[in-house]
Amino acid sequence: MATVTTNMATLPESSLNTQISLNSQTATTEVVEPEKPKEIRVICKGCNENESFVLNALQDQGIQDKKALATIMANIQQESRFVSNICEGGARVSYHQCRSGGFGISQWTSSDRYDGLGQFAAKTGGDPSSLNTQVQYMFYERDWKMIEGGLKTPGKTINDYMRLAHRWLRWGIKGPREQYARQYLNKFEYQIIDS
């Protein structure tokens, strides 16, 4: 707080009155909170809790294009139906009980990817069978990082994004991935939310 010292005898009377008047009043100021910025998010009408969780995580990761989002969702749908504790072939077991084939939402199959999930979970204190840990691992994994920049580039076709997804998952059977992507695209809507 600054202090200004002046000789009251040298001030004109009107200044003196003003000074006294100002000193006898309490000033109040109203603090106006700035308006929160709005954020546009993609929501999925009719999606289950796991699907919505992954969709939000993808957007938090910076993927905004609806076709890119639909493509990744379609690939997870094809691989696991968004069931995190699933072993290839459909057995619902924990990570440690899956003895062959792929495991989890991305059906991590090769030993480096499967073991990588377990090591990542141990390092982060997560459960390799949980959706949250698997989504975090998905973003951490080298194979994902190779394609993430392309997924963050808007304006591509589903086929363009599907080629990226193939590099990520290296699937053997394509199946109805493109059909699933179009179905997700039809379920997606934009929603404006406070950030």
C-alpha positions in Angstrom: 0.0 0.0 0.0 1.4 3.4 -1.0 1.4 6.4 1.3 1.2 9.9 -0.1 2.2 12.7 2.2 1.2 16.2 1.5 1.0 19.5 3.4 -2.7 20.1 4.0 -2.1 23.8 4.4 -1.0 24.1 0.7 -4.1 22.2 -0.6 -7.0 24.3 -1.8 -10.0 24.0 0.4 -12.0 22.0 -2.2 -9.1 19.5 -2.3 -9.1 19.3 1.5 -12.9 18.7 1.6 -12.5 16.0 -1.1 -9.7 14.3 0.8 -11.7 14.3 4.0 -14.8 13.1 2.2 -12.8 10.3 0.5 -11.1 9.2 3.7 -14.5 8.9 5.5 -16.0 6.5 3.0 -15.4 2.9 2.5 -14.9 1.9 -1.1 -16.2 -1.4 -2.4 -15.6 -3.0 -5.7 -17.5 -5.7 -7.2 -15.3 -8.5 -8.6 -16.8 -9.9 -11.8 -15.7 -13.4 -12.5 -14.7 -13.9 -16.2 -17.1 -16.0 -18.1 -15.9 -19.6 -18.3 -14.8 -20.6 -21.8 -17.1 -23.0 -23.5 -15.8 -26.3 -24.9 -17.3 -28.3 -27.7 -17.3 -32.0 -27.0 -18.5 -35.0 -28.9 -21.0 -37.1 -27.0 -22.3 -40.5 -28.0 -26.1 -41.0 -27.8 -26.9 -44.5 -26.8 -23.3 -45.5 -25.8 -22.6 -47.4 -22.6 -20.4 -46.2 -19.8 -17.2 -47.8 -21.1 -17.7 -46.4 -24.5 -18.4 -42.9 -23.1 -15.3 -43.1 -20.9 -13.1 -44.0 -23.9 -14.7 -41.3 -26.0 -14.0 -38.7 -23.4 -10.4 -39.9 -22.9 -9.7 -39.7 -26.6 -10.9 -36.1 -26.7 -8.9 -35.3 -23.6 -5.9 -36.6 -25.5 -6.6 -34.0 -28.2 -8.5 -36.0 -30.8 -11.4 -33.9 -32.0 -12.4 -35.1 -35.5 -15.6 -37.1 -35.3 -14.4 -39.6 -38.0 -11.1 -40.1 -36.1 -13.0 -40.7 -32.9 -15.5 -43.0 -34.6 -12.7 -45.0 -36.1 -10.9 -45.6 -32.8 -14.1 -46.5 -31.1 -15.0 -48.9 -34.0 -11.6 -50.7 -33.6 -12.1 -51.1 -29.8 -15.6 -52.4 -30.5 -14.3 -55.0 -32.9 -11.4 -56.0 -30.6 -13.2 -56.3 -27.3 -16.7 -54.7 -27.2 -15.2 -52.3 -24.7 -14.8 -55.1 -22.1 -11.5 -54.6 -20.4 -11.2 -58.1 -18.7 -11.6 -60.1 -21.9 -9.1 -62.7 -23.2 -9.1 -63.5 -27.0 -11.9 -65.8 -27.7 -14.2 -64.2 -25.2 -13.2 -65.5 -21.8 -13.9 -62.9 -19.1 -10.8 -63.3 -17.0 -8.2 -61.1 -15.3 -5.0 -60.1 -16.9 -3.0 -62.7 -15.1 -5.4 -65.5 -16.0 -5.3 -64.8 -19.8 -2.8 -67.4 -21.0 -3.0 -67.1 -24.8 -4.1 -64.7 -27.4 -4.8 -61.0 -26.9 -6.1 -59.3 -23.8 -8.1 -56.2 -23.0 -9.8 -53.5 -25.0 -7.1 -53.5 -27.7 -6.4 -57.2 -27.5 -2.7 -56.8 -26.8 -1.3 -60.0 -28.1 2.4 -60.0 -28.8 4.5 -60.6 -25.6 6.0 -57.1 -25.7 2.6 -55.5 -25.8 0.9 -57.9 -23.4 3.8 -57.7 -20.9 4.0 -53.9 -21.5 0.5 -53.6 -20.1 1.4 -55.5 -17.0 4.6 -53.5 -16.5 2.8 -50.2 -17.0 0.1 -51.2 -14.5 2.8 -52.2 -11.9 4.7 -48.9 -12.5 1.6 -46.7 -12.2 -0.2 -48.7 -9.4 -3.0 -49.6 -11.7 -4.9 -52.8 -12.4 -4.1 -54.2 -15.9 -7.6 -55.6 -16.0 -9.2 -52.1 -15.5 -10.5 -49.9 -18.3 -8.8 -46.8 -16.9 -5.4 -48.5 -16.8 -5.8 -49.9 -20.3 -6.8 -46.5 -21.7 -3.8 -44.9 -20.0 -1.5 -47.6 -21.4 -3.0 -47.3 -24.9 -1.9 -43.6 -24.9 1.5 -44.5 -23.4 2.3 -47.3 -25.8 4.7 -46.7 -28.7 2.4 -48.1 -31.3 -0.3 -45.5 -30.3 2.2 -42.7 -30.3 3.2 -43.5 -33.9 -0.4 -42.7 -35.1 -1.6 -40.1 -32.6 -0.5 -37.1 -34.7 -2.5 -38.4 -37.7 -5.6 -38.9 -35.5 -5.3 -35.3 -34.3 -5.3 -34.1 -37.9 -8.9 -33.2 -38.8 -10.7 -33.6 -42.1 -9.6 -37.1 -43.1 -11.9 -39.9 -44.2 -12.8 -42.9 -42.1 -10.6 -45.0 -44.5 -7.7 -42.7 -43.8 -8.1 -43.0 -40.1 -8.7 -46.8 -40.5 -5.3 -47.1 -42.1 -3.7 -45.5 -39.0 -5.7 -47.8 -36.7 -4.4 -50.8 -38.6 -0.8 -49.6 -38.0 -1.7 -49.3 -34.3 -3.5 -52.6 -33.8 -2.1 -54.7 -36.6 -5.3 -56.7 -36.8 -5.4 -59.9 -38.8 -9.1 -59.7 -39.6 -10.6 -56.4 -40.5 -14.2 -57.5 -39.9 -17.0 -54.8 -39.7 -14.7 -52.0 -38.4 -15.8 -49.5 -41.0 -19.5 -50.3 -40.4 -19.0 -49.8 -36.7 -17.2 -46.5 -37.4 -20.2 -45.3 -39.4 -22.6 -46.4 -36.7 -20.6 -44.4 -34.1 -20.6 -41.4 -36.4 -24.4 -41.5 -36.5 -24.5 -41.6 -32.7 -22.2 -38.7 -32.2 -23.5 -35.2 -31.4 -21.7 -32.0 -30.5 -22.4 -30.6 -27.0 -21.3 -27.2 -25.7 -20.1 -27.5 -22.1 -18.4 -25.2 -19.6 -14.8 -26.1 -19.3 
